[in-house]
């Protein structure tokens, strides 16, 4: 059983040489609560901490995002067959999905899996595409995978199937049909920023559909122009995340302990 006493000494830091990575990942969990992206004690984020990507940090099993701290993140290795036999093992679906991603997709250094409201509504539609109806949506033009073959909870077989869909490094967002959202990236900052923007874009699109009015969809060449410009716009995601941590440092400083 997982430890549920989150008391700690202020100077008690995990000695695994990945402290900043732990702080960043913990910040993403805490901010997800503020954005109402969390779902009970489900969903999971991970971050690779070695060159090959086989060792990664992930949230402890069935701990609410608001209780996650840098020091209680788990450090696991996809090549360790004993991982799921340990008392502090991760959630089986977290291991199935994120283990597969970090084993099969070296470009997926960070992975965020959530069921945010509007992205999940989008995943529930027969057509789960996101047309370029606004600037945020255009950021994702031709850059989204739509998984139309949901196979149940993300245990090992389903995790392998999902990971195989990330064969194109240009596509770092997956709308998991009948399920939710999966976003990958190089850092916590850029992955979380991408997650945030996609959920915002999905929300605007769903609300636009609710008006019953005809949509104003950008021409493809304009949508691609926007997407390319944002990809080459320096520092947006990093600065967004730095500001998030400034707020957390003021309001919930225990995230970084």
C-alpha distance (Angstrom), angle and dihedral (degrees) to the residues before:
residue distance angle dihedral
X1 . . .
X2 3.78 . .
X3 3.76 119.7 .
X4 3.78 109.8 -104.4
X5 3.79 99.4 -173.9
X6 3.79 104.4 99.0
X7 3.81 95.7 -175.9
X8 3.79 114.3 125.4
X9 3.76 146.8 163.0
X10 3.80 113.4 -95.0
X11 3.80 89.9 -128.0
X12 3.80 94.7 47.2
X13 3.79 106.7 111.8
X14 3.78 126.8 163.3
X15 3.79 109.3 -106.0
X16 3.80 101.2 -139.9
X17 3.83 99.7 109.2
X18 3.80 92.8 -113.9
X19 3.78 100.6 95.7
X20 3.81 98.7 129.6
X21 3.80 90.5 48.3
X22 3.80 88.8 51.7
X23 3.80 91.9 50.5
X24 3.79 92.6 49.6
X25 3.80 93.9 48.5
X26 3.80 91.9 46.7
X27 3.81 89.1 51.9
X28 3.80 90.4 54.4
X29 3.80 90.9 54.0
X30 3.79 93.4 48.5
X31 3.80 94.0 47.5
X32 3.80 90.5 48.5
X33 3.80 87.7 62.9
X34 3.79 90.5 52.9
X35 3.81 89.6 50.6
X36 3.83 91.0 47.6
X37 3.79 90.3 -120.8
X38 3.82 94.4 130.7
X39 3.80 125.6 96.5
X40 3.79 115.9 -153.4
X41 3.83 105.7 -73.1
X42 3.80 95.0 -34.5
X43 3.83 133.0 100.5
X44 3.77 127.1 60.4
X45 3.81 145.5 -140.7
X46 3.80 127.3 -159.1
X47 3.80 138.7 -172.3
X48 3.81 127.6 -164.0
X49 3.80 114.4 -130.6
X50 3.81 103.6 -177.3
X51 3.79 130.0 63.2
X52 3.80 96.1 -105.8
X53 3.81 92.4 46.6
X54 3.79 94.1 -126.1
X55 3.81 95.0 118.0
X56 3.76 114.3 62.5
X57 3.78 144.7 164.4
X58 3.80 118.5 -120.8
X59 3.79 136.9 169.4
X60 3.80 119.6 -88.5
X61 3.78 116.8 -102.0
X62 3.82 116.2 -81.4
X63 3.79 97.1 -10.4
X64 3.79 114.7 140.9
X65 3.80 112.9 -113.4
X66 3.82 90.0 -121.1
X67 3.82 89.5 62.0
X68 3.79 97.0 50.0
X69 3.79 117.3 114.9
X70 3.78 131.7 178.9
X71 3.80 91.0 -105.8
X72 3.82 98.2 52.5
X73 3.79 96.5 54.4
X74 3.79 112.5 113.3
X75 3.80 123.2 -119.9
X76 3.81 110.3 -149.0
X77 3.79 138.1 170.1
X78 3.81 123.0 -140.6
X79 3.81 88.9 -147.2
X80 3.80 93.8 57.4
X81 3.83 108.5 96.3
X82 3.80 91.5 -168.1
X83 3.82 95.4 61.5
X84 3.79 96.4 101.7
X85 3.81 93.0 44.2
X86 3.80 93.2 64.1
X87 3.84 122.1 97.4
X88 3.82 91.0 -123.7
X89 3.80 95.5 47.2
X90 3.82 119.7 144.3
X91 3.79 124.3 -105.5
X92 3.84 108.9 -70.3
X93 3.79 92.6 -122.5
X94 3.81 90.7 48.1
X95 3.79 88.9 52.8
X96 3.81 92.0 45.7
X97 3.79 95.7 49.5
X98 3.79 103.3 33.4
X99 3.78 94.7 36.2
X100 3.81 88.9 56.5
X101 3.81 92.5 46.2
X102 3.79 94.3 50.9
X103 3.80 92.0 43.4
X104 3.81 98.1 46.2
X105 3.84 105.4 25.9
X106 3.82 112.9 53.9
X107 3.82 89.5 178.9
X108 3.82 90.1 60.8
X109 3.79 97.7 84.5
X110 3.79 91.3 153.0
X111 3.80 126.6 28.0
X112 3.79 127.7 -171.6
X113 3.79 120.3 -169.3
X114 3.80 118.0 -174.3
X115 3.80 143.2 149.1
X116 3.83 98.8 -135.6
X117 3.79 112.8 176.1
X118 3.78 104.3 -110.9
X119 3.80 97.7 34.9
X120 3.80 88.0 51.4
X121 3.80 91.1 48.8
X122 3.81 86.7 53.0
X123 3.81 89.3 50.0
X124 3.81 88.3 53.6
X125 3.81 95.1 58.6
X126 3.79 123.1 93.2
X127 3.80 86.8 -126.3
X128 3.82 105.2 44.0
X129 3.78 95.6 176.5
X130 3.81 120.3 124.8
X131 3.82 110.7 -137.2
X132 3.79 118.9 -151.6
X133 3.80 96.4 -102.2
X134 3.80 94.4 142.4
X135 3.78 139.3 13.1
X136 3.81 94.9 -91.5
X137 3.79 91.5 51.5
X138 3.82 90.6 48.6
X139 3.81 89.3 59.1
X140 3.81 86.9 71.1
X141 3.80 98.4 46.2
X142 3.82 108.8 143.8
X143 3.80 87.9 -10.0
X144 3.81 102.7 98.0
X145 3.79 130.8 89.6
X146 3.80 115.5 -147.1
X147 3.78 111.8 -155.3
X148 3.79 108.5 -153.7
X149 3.80 97.7 171.3
X150 3.81 105.4 72.1
X151 3.78 107.9 179.6
X152 3.80 103.9 -175.1
X153 3.79 133.2 -91.7
X154 3.79 113.4 2.8
X155 3.78 99.3 -104.4
X156 3.80 118.0 148.1
X157 3.82 99.3 -68.8
X158 3.81 93.8 46.0
X159 3.81 91.0 43.6
X160 3.80 91.2 53.9
X161 3.79 90.8 49.0
X162 3.80 92.7 51.2
X163 3.81 93.7 45.5
X164 3.81 90.7 53.1
X165 3.81 89.7 60.8
X166 3.83 91.0 66.6
X167 3.81 93.1 74.4
X168 3.83 93.1 123.8
X169 3.85 109.3 68.1
X170 3.81 88.8 -157.1
X171 3.81 89.9 68.0
X172 3.79 110.1 70.1
X173 3.80 101.2 157.1
X174 3.79 125.1 73.1
X175 3.77 123.5 -168.4
X176 3.79 99.3 -152.9
X177 3.78 102.9 -147.8
X178 3.82 112.2 -127.9
X179 3.79 88.6 3.4
X180 3.81 124.6 57.1
X181 3.79 142.0 -99.6
X182 3.80 134.5 -36.9
X183 3.81 120.8 -173.2
X184 3.79 128.4 -179.4
X185 3.80 133.5 -170.7
X186 3.78 147.2 146.2
X187 3.80 98.2 -92.1
X188 3.79 138.3 18.2
X189 3.80 89.1 -111.0
X190 3.79 97.7 55.4
X191 3.81 93.5 39.0
X192 3.78 93.9 50.2
X193 3.80 92.1 44.8
X194 3.81 89.6 51.8
X195 3.81 90.4 49.1
X196 3.80 92.0 49.7
X197 3.80 93.9 48.5
X198 3.78 93.7 46.7
X199 3.79 92.1 51.9
X200 3.82 89.8 48.4
X201 3.79 90.6 50.1
X202 3.80 92.1 47.1
X203 3.79 90.1 50.1
X204 3.77 93.1 52.4
X205 3.81 91.3 47.4
X206 3.82 94.2 49.2
X207 3.80 90.8 49.0
X208 3.81 90.4 48.1
X209 3.80 89.5 53.5
X210 3.80 89.6 51.7
X211 3.81 91.5 61.9
X212 3.79 90.3 64.6
X213 3.80 89.0 -138.4
X214 3.79 125.2 130.4
X215 3.80 111.7 -88.0
X216 3.80 123.1 -118.6
X217 3.81 101.5 -134.4
X218 3.80 119.8 -173.6
X219 3.81 119.9 -121.3
X220 3.80 111.2 -99.9
X221 3.80 94.1 -111.9
X222 3.81 91.7 55.1
X223 3.80 92.4 46.7
X224 3.80 90.2 51.0
X225 3.80 90.4 47.6
X226 3.81 90.1 54.8
X227 3.80 93.5 45.8
X228 3.79 93.0 49.7
X229 3.80 92.6 46.0
X230 3.81 92.5 52.9
X231 3.82 91.8 46.8
X232 3.80 88.4 56.0
X233 3.80 97.0 40.0
X234 3.80 105.2 111.0
X235 3.77 122.8 -121.8
X236 3.80 102.9 -11.6
X237 3.79 97.1 129.3
X238 3.79 94.2 39.4
X239 3.79 93.0 50.5
X240 3.80 91.6 47.3
X241 3.79 89.8 53.5
X242 3.80 94.1 45.6
X243 3.80 88.9 55.5
X244 3.81 90.3 49.1
X245 3.80 89.6 55.4
X246 3.81 91.6 48.0
X247 3.81 88.7 57.5
X248 3.81 92.5 44.8
X249 3.80 90.9 48.6
X250 3.79 86.8 58.4
X251 3.81 100.4 38.7
X252 3.84 106.9 26.8
X253 3.82 107.7 14.7
X254 3.80 92.6 162.5
X255 3.83 89.4 77.1
X256 3.82 87.5 79.8
X257 3.82 96.0 52.3
